[in-house]
Amino acid sequence: MQILNILVRTKAGKSEFSGFDPVKNAYRVSVKASPEHGEANLEVVKVLHREFKLPVRIMSGFKSKEKKVQIG
């Protein structure tokens, strides 16, 4: 089990894992969904699950672009 810092970009052209940002010390994730009604959060979980092949859970930052997620 690992806790990761995530920076989310909503309303992107496509949903994808964009890699690590050493300046912000966080992984970047772009999602097509808008940040309304938790749609972007759900898509963040799907993108990270697809990338890491492990269960993903948002720990904090439900209404923020900066999130802490638990992997595994």
Buried (B, 14 or more C-beta within 10 A) or exposed (E): EEEBBBBBEBEBEEBBBEEEEEEEEBBBBBBBBEBEEEBBBEBBBBBBEEBBEEEBEBEEBEEEEEBBBBBE
